[in-house]
Amino acid sequence: IFVTVGSTDFDALVARMDALAPQLGAEVVMQIGLGEYVPQHGRFFRFAPSLDHHYDQAEVVVAHGGLGTIVEVLERGKRLICVVNPAT
């Protein structure tokens, strides 16, 4: 499971996925952008030159509603869960 918040922050999404991670039965990798919340139950990073590898490895992508992310994930035929950030 790959979680991405893009170039902003979305601590609510990262914190919720972190809380769920131990129960999911799959590795959770999170791209946390500018967020302040630090995950405890999965690997994480802030930014990368490309997210292609993470999209390719994921069975499911959980993402903010960014158009670029949506297009890249759907073009790969991956399952996508989009979560709107009410703070932005």
C-alpha positions as a printed NumPy array, in Angstrom:
array([[  0.   ,   0.   ,   0.   ],
       [  1.444,   3.334,  -1.035],
       [  0.136,   6.554,   0.531],
       [  0.98 ,   9.879,  -1.077],
       [  0.08 ,  13.435,  -0.143],
       [  1.971,  15.196,  -2.923],
       [  3.876,  18.394,  -2.292],
       [  1.651,  19.653,   0.53 ],
       [  0.797,  18.28 ,   3.96 ],
       [ -2.099,  16.028,   4.869],
       [ -1.343,  14.877,   8.393],
       [ -4.88 ,  13.57 ,   8.947],
       [ -4.491,  11.057,   6.099],
       [ -0.979,  10.015,   7.11 ],
       [ -1.966,   9.596,  10.768],
       [ -5.039,   7.53 ,   9.893],
       [ -3.127,   5.26 ,   7.522],
       [ -0.406,   4.884,  10.144],
       [ -3.003,   3.837,  12.727],
       [ -4.5  ,   1.303,  10.281],
       [ -1.159,  -0.069,   9.058],
       [ -0.702,  -2.784,  11.736],
       [ -4.114,  -4.237,  10.855],
       [ -3.811,  -4.196,   7.066],
       [ -1.62 ,  -7.239,   6.548],
       [  0.488,  -5.434,   3.964],
       [  3.488,  -3.136,   4.01 ],
       [  2.524,   0.545,   4.054],
       [  4.894,   3.107,   2.517],
       [  4.007,   6.787,   2.957],
       [  5.141,   9.897,   1.131],
       [  4.408,  12.577,   3.748],
       [  5.422,  15.803,   1.984],
       [  5.548,  18.799,   4.308],
       [  3.542,  17.118,   7.06 ],
       [  4.51 ,  17.211,  10.715],
       [  3.128,  13.789,  11.654],
       [  5.844,  11.102,  11.674],
       [  4.528,   7.577,  10.966],
       [  5.37 ,   4.807,  13.43 ],
       [  4.056,   1.761,  11.554],
       [  5.491,   1.963,   8.077],
       [  8.294,   3.304,   5.977],
       [  8.037,   6.935,   4.984],
       [  9.821,   9.7  ,   3.12 ],
       [  9.056,  13.323,   2.382],
       [  9.83 ,  13.731,  -1.313],
       [ 11.408,  11.783,  -4.164],
       [ 12.442,  12.769,  -7.684],
       [  9.832,  10.301,  -8.962],
       [  7.093,   8.199,  -7.408],
       [  7.005,   5.778, -10.348],
       [  8.712,   2.944,  -8.451],
       [  6.273,   3.269,  -5.559],
       [  3.25 ,   3.309,  -7.881],
       [  4.575,   0.269,  -9.733],
       [  5.181,  -1.699,  -6.511],
       [  1.841,  -0.874,  -4.884],
       [ -1.286,  -2.967,  -5.121],
       [ -3.291,  -0.021,  -3.789],
       [ -2.499,   3.699,  -3.769],
       [ -4.161,   5.996,  -1.23 ],
       [ -3.763,   9.609,  -2.293],
       [ -4.839,  13.184,  -1.927],
       [ -7.013,  14.25 ,  -4.826],
       [ -4.215,  15.647,  -7.01 ],
       [ -4.922,  15.287, -10.723],
       [ -1.349,  14.291, -11.586],
       [ -1.378,  11.48 ,  -9.042],
       [ -4.791,  10.261, -10.146],
       [ -3.747,  10.098, -13.81 ],
       [ -0.413,   8.379, -13.1  ],
       [ -2.   ,   5.721, -10.903],
       [ -4.966,   5.005, -13.162],
       [ -2.745,   4.782, -16.248],
       [ -0.964,   1.915, -14.477],
       [ -4.247,   0.152, -13.792],
       [ -3.705,   0.323, -10.052],
       [ -6.445,   0.474,  -7.45 ],
       [ -6.777,   4.037,  -6.2  ],
       [ -8.44 ,   5.507,  -3.137],
       [ -8.651,   9.314,  -3.28 ],
       [ -9.172,  11.255,  -0.075],
       [-10.05 ,  14.933,  -0.175],
       [ -8.104,  17.131,   2.224],
       [-10.708,  19.381,   3.88 ],
       [ -7.941,  21.588,   5.315],
       [ -6.976,  22.929,   1.871]])
